[in-house]
């Protein structure tokens, strides 16, 4: 067991786990009044450490099956339980039992998302992920809380909106909607132009308003990108010519060929 403690990638995973635990402490107000802004910040720090542990594992060649399982357990705490507690403490505790149900649904869907990923994992990097990742869902919750705090408001005026947000993120995590991963980005001229425009828009929002507002804008756009892209892809399939004249196997091949040409 000592060799696992001394493995550098596990240090970053452990740091992510600590951030998730501390976020729960801050959100519940064990040390005094709940500090939702700092709790959100700790979840975002956990996101950073979560991104680094895999990269450190690849750089050092010290990735192990133990580290993969440890990463999943840390993700459940930092991006499943911590955001669920934050959602309840910040925005939906006033709903009573229904608020607790909303927080539980978020945590439960996160657990199911991780379990499905572990079962289907083949060790290969893919262009798309099936469903919204638990890291992005937890990060979106943290960014929403920070944006609310940055606006100067201390209380949530419409808790049902927060409840719907928790349900939406939970359902997207367990859905089969494909989301683009970083590997899907091809460094073409068009891609670089789009990235430059996005960065410019983020900076403009950050300067005019505040950084948390820009951050939630980016994460919110990513959360919506999966369903929107799925709808567009479905519409393209519907308008493909002569597809109804083909047999089941030929129809599938023809659709894939036409989509790839587009």
C-alpha positions in Angstrom: 0.0 0.0 0.0 2.9 2.4 0.7 3.9 2.3 -3.0 0.4 3.7 -3.9 0.9 6.6 -1.4 4.3 7.4 -3.0 2.9 7.3 -6.6 2.9 11.0 -7.8 -0.5 10.8 -9.8 -2.2 9.7 -6.6 -1.0 12.9 -4.8 -3.1 15.0 -7.2 -6.1 12.6 -6.8 -5.8 12.9 -3.1 -5.7 16.7 -3.4 -8.9 16.6 -5.4 -10.5 14.5 -2.7 -9.4 16.9 0.0 -10.9 19.8 -1.9 -14.2 18.0 -2.2 -14.2 17.2 1.5 -13.4 20.8 2.5 -16.1 22.0 0.1 -18.7 20.0 2.1 -17.4 21.4 5.4 -17.7 25.0 4.0 -21.1 24.4 2.5 -22.6 22.9 5.7 -21.2 25.7 7.9 -19.5 23.3 10.4 -16.9 26.0 11.1 -19.5 28.7 11.4 -21.8 30.2 8.8 -21.9 28.4 5.4 -19.5 29.9 2.9 -20.9 28.9 -0.5 -18.5 30.9 -2.5 -15.4 29.3 -1.0 -17.1 25.9 -1.2 -17.6 26.5 -4.9 -14.0 27.6 -5.2 -12.8 24.3 -3.6 -14.8 22.3 -6.1 -13.1 24.2 -9.0 -9.7 23.5 -7.4 -10.7 19.9 -7.3 -11.4 20.1 -11.1 -7.9 21.4 -11.6 -6.3 18.5 -9.6 -8.6 16.0 -11.4 -7.3 17.2 -14.7 -3.7 17.1 -13.6 -3.6 13.5 -12.1 -4.2 11.9 -15.5 -1.6 14.0 -17.2 1.0 13.4 -14.5 0.3 9.6 -14.8 0.9 9.8 -18.6 4.0 12.0 -18.2 5.6 9.7 -15.5 4.3 6.4 -16.9 3.1 5.6 -13.3 -0.6 5.1 -14.1 -2.1 2.0 -12.4 -5.5 0.3 -12.1 -5.4 1.3 -8.4 -5.1 4.9 -9.5 -8.0 4.6 -11.8 -10.3 3.3 -9.1 -9.0 5.9 -6.6 -9.8 8.6 -9.1 -13.4 7.4 -9.5 -13.9 7.4 -5.7 -12.4 10.9 -5.4 -14.7 12.1 -8.3 -17.7 10.8 -6.4 -16.9 12.9 -3.4 -15.6 16.0 -5.1 -18.1 16.2 -8.0 -21.0 14.1 -6.8 -21.5 14.6 -3.1 -19.9 18.0 -2.6 -21.9 19.7 -5.3 -25.1 17.9 -4.1 -24.5 19.3 -0.5 -23.7 22.7 -2.0 -26.9 22.7 -4.0 -29.0 21.8 -1.0 -27.3 24.2 1.4 -27.2 27.1 -1.1 -30.4 27.0 -3.0 -33.0 24.2 -2.3 -33.0 23.5 1.4 -36.1 25.8 1.6 -38.0 23.2 -0.4 -37.8 20.7 2.4 -38.0 17.1 1.4 -38.2 17.9 -2.3 -35.0 19.9 -1.9 -33.3 16.9 -0.4 -34.6 14.7 -3.2 -33.2 17.1 -5.8 -29.7 17.0 -4.2 -29.9 13.2 -3.9 -30.9 12.8 -7.6 -27.8 14.8 -8.6 -25.5 12.6 -6.4 -27.2 9.4 -7.5 -26.9 10.2 -11.2 -23.3 11.1 -10.6 -22.7 7.7 -9.1 -24.4 5.9 -12.0 -22.4 8.0 -14.4 -19.1 6.9 -12.8 -20.2 3.2 -12.6 -21.2 3.2 -16.3 -17.9 4.8 -17.2 -15.9 2.2 -15.2 -17.8 -0.7 -16.8 -17.4 0.6 -20.3 -13.8 1.9 -20.0 -11.4 0.3 -22.5 -8.3 2.3 -21.7 -8.6 4.3 -24.9 -9.2 8.1 -25.4 -12.4 8.8 -27.3 -13.6 11.9 -29.3 -16.9 11.8 -27.4 -18.1 10.9 -23.9 -21.5 9.3 -23.3 -23.4 11.7 -21.2 -22.2 14.8 -19.3 -19.1 14.0 -17.2 -19.5 14.3 -13.5 -16.6 16.7 -13.4 -18.4 19.1 -15.7 -21.6 18.7 -13.9 -20.0 19.5 -10.5 -18.0 22.4 -12.0 -21.2 23.8 -13.5 -22.9 23.8 -10.0 -19.8 25.6 -8.5 -19.8 28.2 -11.3 -23.5 28.9 -10.9 -23.1 29.5 -7.1 -20.0 31.7 -7.7 -21.9 33.7 -10.4 -24.8 34.2 -8.0 -22.5 35.4 -5.2 -20.7 37.7 -7.6 -23.9 39.4 -8.5 -24.2 40.6 -4.9 -27.2 38.5 -4.0 -27.0 36.5 -0.7 -30.2 34.5 -1.0 -31.7 32.4 -3.8 -35.0 34.0 -4.7 -36.2 31.1 -6.9 -35.2 27.8 -5.4 -37.2 25.8 -8.0 -34.8 27.1 -10.7 -32.0 25.6 -8.7 -34.0 22.4 -8.2 -34.5 22.1 -12.0 -30.8 22.7 -12.6 -29.9 19.8 -10.3 -32.4 17.6 -12.1 -31.2 18.7 -15.6 -27.5 18.0 -14.8 -28.4 14.7 -13.2 -30.4 13.5 -16.2 -27.6 14.7 -18.6 -25.1 12.7 -16.7 -27.0 9.4 -17.1 -28.2 10.1 -20.6 -26.6 8.7 -23.8 -26.1 12.1 -25.3 -22.6 12.4 -26.7 -20.4 15.2 -25.5 -17.2 16.3 -27.3 -14.0 15.7 -25.4 -10.7 17.6 -25.8 -9.5 14.9 -28.2 -12.2 15.8 -30.7 -10.7 19.2 -31.2 -8.7 19.2 -34.4 -6.2 22.1 -34.7 -7.5 23.3 -38.1 -7.7 26.9 -39.1 -11.5 26.9 -38.6 -11.1 25.4 -35.1 -8.5 28.0 -34.1 -10.7 30.8 -35.3 -13.7 29.5 -33.3 -11.5 29.1 -30.2 -10.2 32.6 -30.6 -13.7 34.0 -30.9 -14.8 32.0 -27.8 -11.8 33.3 -25.8 -12.6 36.9 -26.9 -16.2 36.5 -25.9 -15.2 35.1 -22.5 -12.8 38.0 -21.9 -15.4 40.5 -22.9 -17.9 39.0 -20.5 -15.3 38.9 -17.7 -14.3 42.6 -18.2 -17.9 43.8 -18.5 -19.3 41.7 -15.7 -17.1 39.4 -13.6 -15.1 36.3 -14.0 -17.7 33.9 -12.4 -20.2 35.2 -15.0 -17.9 34.4 -17.8 -17.1 31.0 -16.3 -20.7 30.0 -16.0 -21.3 31.2 -19.5 -18.7 28.8 -20.9 -19.8 25.8 -18.8 -23.4 26.5 -19.6 -22.7 26.6 -23.3 -20.9 23.2 -23.0 -23.7 21.7 -21.1 -26.2 22.7 -23.8 -23.9 21.8 -26.6 -24.5 18.0 -26.2 -28.3 18.1 -26.7 -28.1 20.8 -29.4 -25.5 18.8 -31.4 -27.6 15.6 -31.0 -30.7 17.4 -32.3 -28.8 18.8 -35.3 -27.4 15.3 -36.0 -30.9 13.8 -35.8 -32.2 16.4 -38.2 -29.4 15.7 -40.7 -30.3 12.0 -40.6 -34.0 12.8 -41.3 -33.3 14.8 -44.4 -30.9 12.3 -46.0 -32.3 11.4 -49.5 -33.5 7.9 -50.4 -32.7 6.4 -47.0 -36.2 5.0 -46.7 -35.6 2.9 -49.9 -32.7 1.0 -48.5 -32.7 -2.2 -46.4 -31.7 -1.9 -42.7 -28.0 -2.7 -43.2 -27.7 -0.7 -46.4 -29.6 2.2 -44.8 -27.2 2.3 -41.8 -24.1 2.2 -44.1 -25.5 4.9 -46.4 -26.4 7.2 -43.4 -22.9 6.8 -41.9 -21.2 7.6 -45.3 -23.3 10.7 -45.9 -22.7 12.0 -42.4 -19.0 11.5 -42.7 -19.0 13.4 -46.0 -20.8 16.3 -44.4 
